[in-house]
């Protein structure tokens, strides 16, 4: 199986409630981290990891000073009962799935033993399938940022490969895929999946395109066509989510960074 991208579901998509905060027996909190466990085996089981000083520096490089202070203070949602990082992510984030077996997907993740990567290359904007954005869910099912609206970043990390149950994932549509341009949108095909990249072609409304490859970038999704890279999902600010083509997903990303 070729690698597939998927997006982790929000509570209201996989539960019979608007969010976990209104399930029977919940403690009554108005909002809570929208965590998604990442298993250490194909059957179950979370882990918590003692991160070295080098890993802590990587967390610092991904976050603002305020965000770093928040995420490093248990129980913030990633460091919970101790000073170790849990193997988990949050609803709305992308995962890259390398295989699926009996309803469980193995994902790409950073390995503790390898040490941290370069934060200039592995960050939410460039590698959102690895570096994830912290999401919080309210009683009403609204997805918000933590700590009065700050952007906070974590990453998928384990001692070995990690797994996620597929009932918590919406897969990106299979490729290759033909999409149709919106009847009112004119797209620019670019050399790379970046809004500042060179424009190779301009595609008129209602035209068809064949998509061969995905490139998630932050809260956006790009697709490679024979004319160049085009935006399939453009989500620059909260409330302005845009699908320029017939390509659609039910699961929306985390709130775009400020």
Residue, then its C-alpha position, 0 to 999 in steps of 0.5 A: x500500500x502506498x502511504x496515505x494521508x489522513x486527518x484525525x477526527x474531531x469528537x463530534x465526528x466519532x462520538x454520539x456527543x458534541x464533545x467528550x466534555x458532555x459524555x456521562x461521567x465527565x467531570x464537568x469541565x467547559x473545555x478540554x484538550x482534544x487528544x487522540x491516543x497514538x498506540x505503541x502496538x497495533x492493539x493498544x497502549x500509550x507510552x510516555x517519554x522522557x525527553x532529553x535537553x535536545x528534544x526540549x530545545x526542539x519544542x522551544x524552537x517550535x513554540x513561542x515563549x508563552x506557548x512553550x511555558x504552557x506545553x511544558x507545564x503538567x497537566x497541559x495535555x501532552x505532559x500530563x501526570x509527570x514530566x514525560x511526553x505522552x504518545x498522542x496527538x489532537x483532533x484536526x491534525x494530519x497523519x501519514x499512514x504507512x500501512x493499515x491492518x485490521x482497522x489500525x494504521x501505522x503512522x510516520x513519527x519521530x523516533x526518540x533515539x534519533x534525536x530531534x530534527x531541524x526545526x527549520x525543516x520539521x515544523x507545522x508549516x512544512x511537516x504538519x503530518x509530524x508536527x501537530x497543533x494543540x486543539x481544545x474542544x468545548x462542550x458545544x463542540x467548538x474547536x479552539x486553541x488552548x490557553x486563551x487562544x495561543x498557538x501551541x505545537x507538539x509532535x508525534x514521537x515514540x520509541x518505535x513506530x506508532x499506530x492509530x485506530x482508523x475509526x479516528x481518521x478520515x483518509x484523504x481521497x485516494x490518488x490519482x483523482x480527477x477534480x473539477x475547478x469551482x465554477x467561480x475560481x481561477x487557480x494558479x498552478x505553482x512550481x512547488x506547494x507554496x503560495x510564494x512559488x513560481x506560477x507555472x499556469x493559470x487554470x480557468x473555472x470549471x476545468x478538470x485536473x488530475x491530482x497525483x500527489x498531496x502535500x499538506x502544509x500547515x492548515x492547507x493541502x496542496x495537490x500536484x497536477x500535470x500543470x503544477x501544484x494547486x491548492x485543494x484546501x486553503x484555510x488561512x484564518x478561522x472562518x475562511x476555509x475554502x475548497x477551490x475544487x471538487x476535492x472535499x473532506x469532512x474533517x477541518x484542520x486545527x485553527x490556522x496559526x496567527 
